Amino acid sequence: MSRSAHPAGPRHADVLPEGHWTAPATDLNVLDEKVWSRTVTRDADGALTVGGIEVAKLAEEFGTPAYILDESDFRARCRAWADAFGADADVFYAGKAFLSRAVVRWLREEGLNLDVCSGGELATALDAGMPAERIAFHGNNKTVAEIERAVGAGVGRIVLDSFQEIARVAHTAQRLGRRQRVQIRVTVGVEAHTHEFIATAHEDQKFGIALADGQAAEAVRRALTLDGLELVGIHSHIGSQIFDMAGFEVSARRVVQLLAEIRDEHGVELPEIDLGGGLGIAYTSEDDPREPHEIAKSLGDIVTRECEAAGLATPRISVEPGRAIVGPTAFTLYEVGTIKPLEGLRTYVSVDGGMSDNIRTALYDAEYSVSLVSRSSDADPMLVRVVGKHCESGDIVVKDAFLPADLAPGDLIAVPATGAYCRSMASNYNHALRPPVVAVRDGQARVIVRRETEEDLLRLDVG
């Protein structure tokens, strides 16, 4: 997989690179279960169904483009993470991946906690009934108003990201007559094997307080001396879309070393350690994600081993899967419009959405799969680039893939593994209307986030 960043544009005319992951499948009708949600299948006519509903019916009722979310799969993944880590650990769903009031209710019912990183996410969580003590509040620049609301609501933890924030949260808690539980986010100097824009534990970036030069130790000292704070642990997050556990091992070792230093200097053994999230999912058949029970065992073994070596009691572990839960549970359903063959290069397939509903390809050079889903086809494969309808040459949804050569305008195609960050990062570029999120379960479909309308756009334009 490509992990390099480049400006949106220079490689648009490249032919398929030698050794690229994409190759014509023996049968383009086969669905790789790694990249599709668990209830997705094809019916006797070759049309894709999800939750027992054919995609053509979903398109007819809800329109395209649309995010189709498999509720049964989402709930099953929540349970898998909760079961893998057990009662002696905490699983916080990372709301930034995708959040709605329905999702909050599902999390609450399935026993997961919730990690938010903005006032809007916090408002959604509280409005949907997530108990405040099961909420963690992240962010590198929380406003005073956001801190006041979080402390006032009684959130279970606030993750402190800077020296200024230590003072802000302590002052707010004292003024409100509270003692706020907090963790300190440290940057441990780990270079995660991922795209540079989503690697978050090296020193040269905006998140956290560096272990280097004693900065993290000083942050701990300040937090322990302030009456408004109850320091309960250390937080580390090394990046996103990571498959290699080696980075987590290095991170855990350095965090445990800090815990030992805190014990030796202050006589305090902090009871919690949060190793963040960032575990990868399968966007293509080449990706090989780990299962929750493998991740839980690996992280548990790492922390236990390092704590035993340092003579520390093993702290309570927290993790923050977001993409790993919601990412595989949804796909984006599009209708094919213009088909433009470029002889000797590829065929451009234009759909009725684009970078406004999935910015990740343009932003991160992300790779996706795509399938014809309204019917089956025995036609030969053709190399395609799936593009959107925006006035932008970088408006690419799937860079290189194969679709049947008899693809025609009006066909439905779907891009799997779009549950994470696609709706969350969606925009109104070119005044596009953001698609709905449609939840399907047991033969029933319902909108949980409605499609935007032109009235919505014009209502905000008060000029």
C-alpha positions as CSV (number, residue, x, y, z in Angstrom):
1,M,0.0,0.0,0.0
2,S,1.1,3.5,-0.7
3,R,1.7,5.5,2.5
4,S,3.3,8.6,0.9
5,A,1.7,11.9,0.5
6,H,1.8,13.9,-2.7
7,P,-0.1,16.9,-4.0
8,A,-3.5,16.1,-5.5
9,G,-2.8,16.0,-9.2
10,P,0.7,14.9,-10.4
11,R,-0.1,11.2,-10.7
12,H,-3.5,11.4,-12.1
13,A,-2.5,10.0,-15.6
14,D,-0.3,7.2,-14.3
15,V,-1.1,3.8,-15.6
16,L,-1.5,1.0,-13.0
17,P,1.9,0.8,-11.2
18,E,3.7,-2.5,-11.5
19,G,3.2,-4.5,-8.3
20,H,0.2,-2.5,-7.3
21,W,-2.2,-4.4,-5.0
22,T,-5.0,-4.3,-7.6
23,A,-5.2,-7.2,-10.1
24,P,-8.2,-8.5,-12.1
25,A,-10.1,-10.9,-9.9
26,T,-10.9,-14.3,-11.3
27,D,-14.6,-13.4,-10.7
28,L,-15.5,-9.8,-10.2
29,N,-18.8,-10.8,-8.6
30,V,-17.0,-12.3,-5.5
31,L,-17.2,-10.2,-2.4
32,D,-14.1,-10.3,-0.1
33,E,-15.5,-10.7,3.4
34,K,-12.6,-8.8,4.8
35,V,-13.7,-5.5,3.3
36,W,-17.5,-5.9,3.5
37,S,-19.8,-5.9,6.5
38,R,-20.9,-9.2,7.8
39,T,-24.5,-9.3,6.4
40,V,-23.5,-8.4,2.9
41,T,-24.2,-11.0,0.2
42,R,-25.4,-11.4,-3.3
43,D,-28.9,-12.7,-4.0
44,A,-29.9,-15.2,-6.7
45,D,-29.9,-12.4,-9.4
46,G,-26.4,-11.2,-8.4
47,A,-27.6,-8.0,-6.7
48,L,-25.9,-7.1,-3.4
49,T,-28.0,-7.3,-0.2
50,V,-27.2,-6.0,3.2
51,G,-29.3,-6.8,6.3
52,G,-31.6,-8.7,4.0
53,I,-32.4,-5.7,1.8
54,E,-31.4,-5.4,-1.9
55,V,-29.3,-2.3,-2.7
56,A,-31.7,-1.3,-5.5
57,K,-34.5,-0.9,-3.0
58,L,-32.3,1.2,-0.8
59,A,-31.3,3.4,-3.7
60,E,-34.9,3.8,-4.7
61,E,-36.1,4.7,-1.2
62,F,-33.2,6.8,0.0
63,G,-31.4,8.0,-3.1
64,T,-27.7,8.0,-3.9
65,P,-25.1,8.6,-2.8
66,A,-25.8,7.2,0.6
67,Y,-23.8,5.6,3.4
68,I,-25.4,2.2,4.2
69,L,-24.5,1.1,7.7
70,D,-25.0,-2.5,8.9
71,E,-26.3,-2.1,12.4
72,S,-26.0,-5.8,13.3
73,D,-22.3,-5.8,12.3
74,F,-21.6,-2.6,14.2
75,R,-23.1,-4.1,17.4
76,A,-21.3,-7.4,16.9
77,R,-18.0,-5.5,16.6
78,C,-18.7,-3.6,19.8
79,R,-19.4,-6.8,21.6
80,A,-16.2,-8.4,20.2
81,W,-14.0,-5.5,21.5
82,A,-15.8,-5.5,24.9
83,D,-15.4,-9.3,25.3
84,A,-11.8,-9.3,24.1
85,F,-10.7,-6.8,26.8
86,G,-13.0,-8.0,29.5
87,A,-14.1,-6.4,32.8
88,D,-10.6,-5.4,33.8
89,A,-10.1,-3.0,30.9
90,D,-12.0,-0.1,29.2
91,V,-13.0,0.2,25.6
92,F,-13.7,3.8,24.5
93,Y,-15.2,4.1,21.0
94,A,-13.5,7.0,19.2
95,G,-16.4,9.1,18.2
96,K,-14.5,11.1,15.6
97,A,-14.7,8.1,13.3
98,F,-18.4,8.5,13.0
99,L,-20.9,9.7,15.6
100,S,-24.7,10.1,15.7
101,R,-27.3,9.8,18.4
102,A,-28.2,6.3,17.1
103,V,-24.5,5.2,17.4
104,V,-24.4,6.6,20.9
105,R,-27.4,4.5,21.9
106,W,-25.9,1.4,20.3
107,L,-22.6,2.0,22.3
108,R,-24.5,2.4,25.5
109,E,-26.5,-0.7,25.0
110,E,-23.5,-2.8,24.0
111,G,-21.4,-1.7,27.0
112,L,-18.8,0.5,25.4
113,N,-17.6,3.9,26.6
114,L,-17.2,6.9,24.3
115,D,-14.3,9.2,23.5
116,V,-15.2,12.7,22.2
117,C,-12.9,15.4,21.0
118,S,-15.1,18.5,20.5
119,G,-18.0,20.3,22.1
120,G,-20.3,19.1,19.3
121,E,-19.4,15.4,19.9
122,L,-19.9,15.9,23.6
123,A,-23.3,17.5,23.0
124,T,-24.3,14.5,20.8
125,A,-23.1,12.0,23.4
126,L,-25.0,13.7,26.3
127,D,-28.1,14.3,24.2
128,A,-28.3,10.6,23.3
129,G,-28.0,9.5,26.9
130,M,-24.5,8.3,27.2
131,P,-23.7,8.5,31.0
132,A,-21.1,11.3,31.5
133,E,-18.9,9.1,33.6
134,R,-18.4,6.8,30.5
135,I,-17.2,9.7,28.4
136,A,-13.6,10.7,27.8
137,F,-12.8,14.2,26.4
138,H,-9.9,14.6,24.1
139,G,-8.5,17.5,22.0
140,N,-5.4,19.5,21.7
141,N,-7.0,22.9,22.1
142,K,-10.2,22.6,24.2
143,T,-11.9,25.9,24.7
144,V,-12.9,27.2,28.1
145,A,-16.5,26.7,27.2
146,E,-15.9,23.1,26.2
147,I,-14.0,22.4,29.4
148,E,-16.7,24.0,31.5
149,R,-19.3,21.8,29.9
150,A,-17.3,18.7,30.3
151,V,-16.4,19.3,33.9
152,G,-20.0,20.4,34.7
153,A,-21.4,17.3,33.1
154,G,-19.1,15.1,35.1
155,V,-17.2,13.4,32.3
156,G,-15.2,10.4,33.4
157,R,-11.9,11.7,32.2
158,I,-10.4,14.7,30.4
159,V,-7.1,14.0,28.5
160,L,-4.8,16.9,29.1
161,D,-2.8,17.9,26.1
162,S,-0.7,20.9,27.2
163,F,0.6,22.8,30.2
164,Q,-2.0,25.5,29.5
165,E,-4.7,22.9,29.6
166,I,-3.6,21.6,32.9
167,A,-4.1,25.0,34.4
168,R,-7.4,25.6,32.5
169,V,-9.0,22.4,33.6
170,A,-7.8,22.7,37.2
171,H,-9.1,26.3,37.4
172,T,-12.5,25.3,35.9
173,A,-12.8,22.3,38.2
174,Q,-12.0,24.4,41.3
175,R,-14.5,27.1,40.3
176,L,-17.2,24.6,39.8
177,G,-16.4,22.8,43.0
178,R,-15.3,19.6,41.3
179,R,-12.3,17.4,41.3
180,Q,-11.8,16.3,37.7
181,R,-10.3,12.9,36.8
182,V,-7.6,13.5,34.1
183,Q,-5.0,11.7,32.1
184,I,-1.9,13.3,30.5
185,R,-1.3,12.6,26.9
186,V,2.3,12.1,26.2
187,T,4.2,11.8,22.9
188,V,6.5,8.9,23.1
189,G,8.7,9.4,20.0
190,V,7.3,6.4,18.1
191,E,7.2,6.6,14.3
192,A,4.1,4.6,13.4
193,H,4.1,2.9,10.0
194,T,1.3,5.0,8.5
195,H,0.6,8.1,6.5
196,E,2.5,11.1,7.9
197,F,-0.8,13.1,8.5
198,I,-2.2,10.4,10.8
199,A,1.0,9.5,12.7
200,T,0.6,11.2,16.1
201,A,3.4,10.0,18.5
202,H,6.5,11.6,17.0
203,E,7.6,14.9,18.6
204,D,7.1,17.2,15.6
205,Q,3.3,17.4,15.7
206,K,0.6,19.2,17.6
207,F,-0.6,16.5,20.0
208,G,0.5,15.7,23.6
209,I,3.4,16.6,25.8
210,A,6.8,15.1,24.9
211,L,8.6,12.6,27.1
212,A,11.8,14.3,25.9
213,D,13.6,16.8,28.1
214,G,11.4,16.0,31.1
215,Q,8.3,17.8,29.8
216,A,6.0,14.9,30.6
217,A,7.5,14.5,34.1
218,E,6.9,18.2,34.7
219,A,3.3,18.0,33.5
220,V,2.7,15.1,35.9
221,R,4.2,17.1,38.8
222,R,1.9,20.1,38.1
223,A,-1.2,17.9,37.8
224,L,-0.4,16.1,41.1
225,T,-0.2,19.4,42.9
226,L,-3.4,21.0,41.7
227,D,-6.5,20.5,43.9
228,G,-8.9,20.5,41.0
229,L,-7.3,17.5,39.4
230,E,-7.2,13.8,40.1
231,L,-4.5,12.4,37.9
232,V,-5.4,8.8,37.1
233,G,-3.2,7.8,34.3
234,I,-1.1,8.4,31.2
235,H,-2.4,8.4,27.7
236,S,-0.5,7.6,24.4
237,H,-1.7,7.4,20.8
238,I,0.8,6.6,18.1
239,G,-1.3,7.0,14.9
240,S,-4.0,5.5,12.8
241,Q,-4.5,2.6,10.3
242,I,-1.7,0.6,11.9
243,F,-1.2,-3.1,11.4
244,D,2.2,-3.6,13.1
245,M,2.1,-4.0,16.9
246,A,5.8,-3.1,17.3
247,G,5.0,0.6,17.7
248,F,2.6,-0.2,20.5
249,E,5.3,-2.2,22.3
250,V,7.7,0.7,22.2
251,S,5.0,3.1,23.3
252,A,3.9,0.9,26.2
253,R,7.5,0.4,27.3
254,R,8.1,4.2,27.4
255,V,4.8,4.9,29.2
256,V,5.6,2.3,31.8
257,Q,9.0,3.8,32.4
258,L,7.3,7.1,33.0
259,L,4.9,5.4,35.5
260,A,8.0,4.0,37.3
261,E,9.6,7.5,37.5
262,I,6.3,8.9,38.9
263,R,6.3,6.2,41.6
264,D,9.9,6.8,42.5
265,E,9.6,10.6,42.6
266,H,6.1,11.1,44.0
267,G,5.3,7.9,45.7
268,V,2.2,7.4,43.5
269,E,1.4,4.5,41.2
270,L,-1.1,5.7,38.7
271,P,-3.9,3.2,38.1
272,E,-4.5,3.6,34.4
273,I,-2.8,3.5,31.1
274,D,-4.5,4.4,27.8
275,L,-2.7,3.1,24.6
276,G,-5.1,4.9,22.3
277,G,-6.5,3.4,19.1
278,G,-5.4,3.4,15.5
279,L,-5.6,-0.3,14.6
280,G,-6.1,-0.8,10.9
281,I,-8.9,-2.3,8.9
282,A,-9.1,-3.9,5.5
283,Y,-9.8,-1.4,2.7
284,T,-8.5,-3.8,0.1
285,S,-7.9,-7.5,-0.1
286,E,-4.2,-6.9,0.6
287,D,-4.9,-5.5,4.1
288,D,-4.7,-8.0,6.9
289,P,-6.2,-6.5,10.1
290,R,-6.0,-8.2,13.5
291,E,-9.0,-9.4,15.4
292,P,-9.9,-7.8,18.8
293,H,-8.9,-10.8,20.8
294,E,-5.4,-10.8,19.2
295,I,-5.0,-7.1,19.9
296,A,-6.2,-7.5,23.5
297,K,-3.8,-10.3,24.2
298,S,-0.9,-8.6,22.6
299,L,-1.4,-5.3,24.4
300,G,-2.1,-7.0,27.7
301,D,1.1,-9.1,27.4
302,I,3.1,-6.0,26.5
303,V,1.9,-3.9,29.5
304,T,2.1,-6.8,32.0
305,R,5.7,-7.7,30.9
306,E,6.9,-4.1,31.1
307,C,5.2,-3.5,34.5
308,E,6.7,-6.7,36.0
309,A,10.1,-5.6,34.8
310,A,9.6,-2.2,36.4
311,G,8.2,-3.6,39.7
312,L,4.8,-2.0,39.1
313,A,1.3,-3.3,39.6
314,T,-0.3,-3.7,36.2
315,P,-2.6,-0.7,35.6
316,R,-6.0,-0.8,34.0
317,I,-5.7,-0.7,30.3
318,S,-7.9,1.5,28.0
319,V,-8.1,1.4,24.2
320,E,-9.9,3.6,21.7
321,P,-11.0,1.8,18.6
322,G,-13.1,3.9,16.2
323,R,-12.3,3.0,12.7
324,A,-11.8,-0.7,13.8
325,I,-15.5,-0.8,14.8
326,V,-17.4,1.4,12.4
327,G,-15.1,1.3,9.4
328,P,-16.0,-2.1,8.0
329,T,-19.7,-1.8,8.9
330,A,-20.7,0.6,6.1
331,F,-20.3,1.1,2.4
332,T,-21.1,4.1,0.1
333,L,-23.7,3.4,-2.6
334,Y,-23.3,5.4,-5.8
335,E,-25.1,5.5,-9.2
336,V,-22.8,5.5,-12.3
337,G,-23.1,8.5,-14.6
338,T,-20.6,9.3,-17.2
339,I,-18.2,6.5,-18.4
340,K,-15.1,7.8,-20.2
341,P,-12.6,5.3,-21.7
342,L,-9.1,6.7,-22.3
343,E,-7.4,4.3,-24.7
344,G,-4.1,2.9,-23.4
345,L,-4.7,4.3,-19.9
346,R,-8.0,3.4,-18.1
347,T,-11.7,4.1,-18.0
348,Y,-13.0,6.9,-15.9
349,V,-16.2,6.1,-14.1
350,S,-18.0,9.1,-12.7
351,V,-20.5,8.7,-9.8
352,D,-23.0,11.0,-8.2
353,G,-20.8,11.7,-5.2
354,G,-17.1,12.2,-4.8
355,M,-14.6,14.0,-2.6
356,S,-17.4,15.7,-0.7
357,D,-18.5,12.3,0.8
358,N,-15.0,10.7,0.8
359,I,-12.1,13.1,1.1
360,R,-9.7,10.4,2.2
361,T,-8.4,9.4,-1.2
362,A,-7.4,13.0,-2.0
363,L,-6.2,13.8,1.5
364,Y,-4.3,10.6,2.5
365,D,-3.8,8.8,-0.8
366,A,-6.1,6.2,0.6
367,E,-6.9,3.1,-1.3
368,Y,-10.4,1.5,-1.6
369,S,-12.2,-1.4,-3.3
370,V,-15.2,-1.1,-5.5
371,S,-17.8,-3.5,-6.9
372,L,-20.8,-3.5,-9.2
373,V,-23.7,-4.2,-6.9
374,S,-27.0,-3.8,-8.7
375,R,-26.3,-7.0,-10.8
376,S,-23.8,-9.6,-11.5
377,S,-21.6,-9.6,-14.7
378,D,-19.6,-12.1,-16.7
379,A,-17.9,-9.4,-18.7
380,D,-14.1,-9.0,-18.8
381,P,-12.5,-6.7,-16.3
382,M,-11.6,-3.2,-17.2
383,L,-9.2,-1.0,-15.3
384,V,-11.1,2.0,-13.9
385,R,-10.7,5.1,-11.8
386,V,-13.8,6.0,-9.9
387,V,-14.2,9.7,-9.8
388,G,-16.8,12.2,-8.5
389,K,-18.7,15.0,-10.0
390,H,-16.9,17.9,-8.4
391,C,-15.0,20.6,-10.3
392,E,-11.6,19.3,-9.2
393,S,-9.2,17.0,-10.9
394,G,-8.3,15.5,-7.5
395,D,-11.9,14.3,-7.0
396,I,-11.0,10.6,-6.9
397,V,-12.9,8.0,-4.9
398,V,-11.1,4.9,-6.0
399,K,-7.8,5.4,-7.8
400,D,-7.3,2.0,-9.5
401,A,-9.6,-0.9,-9.6
402,F,-11.3,-3.3,-11.9
403,L,-15.0,-3.3,-12.8
404,P,-16.9,-5.3,-15.5
405,A,-16.4,-4.0,-19.1
406,D,-20.2,-3.9,-19.6
407,L,-20.7,-1.3,-16.8
408,A,-23.3,1.2,-17.9
409,P,-24.8,4.5,-16.7
410,G,-27.5,3.8,-14.1
411,D,-25.7,0.8,-12.6
412,L,-25.1,0.9,-8.9
413,I,-21.6,0.5,-7.5
414,A,-20.5,0.5,-3.9
415,V,-17.3,1.3,-2.1
416,P,-16.9,-0.8,1.1
417,A,-15.2,0.1,4.4
418,T,-16.4,3.7,4.4
419,G,-17.9,3.8,7.9
420,A,-15.1,5.7,9.4
421,Y,-14.3,9.3,8.7
422,C,-16.2,9.6,5.4
423,R,-19.4,11.1,6.8
424,S,-17.4,12.7,9.6
425,M,-15.2,14.5,7.1
426,A,-17.9,15.2,4.5
427,S,-18.2,18.7,3.1
428,N,-20.4,20.9,1.0
429,Y,-17.7,21.5,-1.6
430,N,-19.4,22.9,-4.8
431,H,-22.5,23.2,-2.5
432,A,-22.9,19.4,-2.6
433,L,-25.5,18.0,-0.3
434,R,-24.1,15.5,2.3
435,P,-25.5,12.0,1.9
436,P,-27.7,10.3,4.5
437,V,-26.6,7.5,6.8
438,V,-29.0,4.6,6.5
439,A,-28.9,1.9,9.1
440,V,-30.1,-1.6,8.1
441,R,-30.9,-4.5,10.3
442,D,-33.0,-7.6,9.9
443,G,-34.8,-6.5,6.8
444,Q,-35.5,-3.0,8.0
445,A,-33.9,0.2,7.0
446,R,-34.1,3.7,8.6
447,V,-32.3,7.0,8.2
448,I,-30.2,7.9,11.3
449,V,-28.6,11.0,9.7
450,R,-30.8,12.5,7.0
451,R,-29.6,13.8,3.6
452,E,-29.0,17.5,3.5
453,T,-31.3,19.6,1.4
454,E,-30.9,22.8,-0.5
455,E,-33.0,24.4,2.2
456,D,-30.4,23.4,4.7
457,L,-27.7,25.2,2.7
458,L,-29.7,28.3,2.1
459,R,-30.8,28.5,5.7
460,L,-27.2,29.0,6.8
461,D,-26.6,31.6,4.1
462,V,-27.9,34.7,5.8
463,G,-26.3,37.3,3.5
